[in-house]
């Protein structure tokens, strides 16, 4: 929605939320529907919060 409607602030807020809550968000079925560019962004992000490498 945010990207389709050019809502940059909403997009940044959503991305930050996912980074801060990555283990929980990644367990959601919809997470797998993300475009690969976003998955790559999260996996490369220095801001992603993961407690252990098994998450």
Buried (B, 14 or more C-beta within 10 A) or exposed (E): EBEEEEEEEEBEEBBEEBBEEBEEBBEEEEBEEBEEEBEEBBEEBEEBEEEEEEE
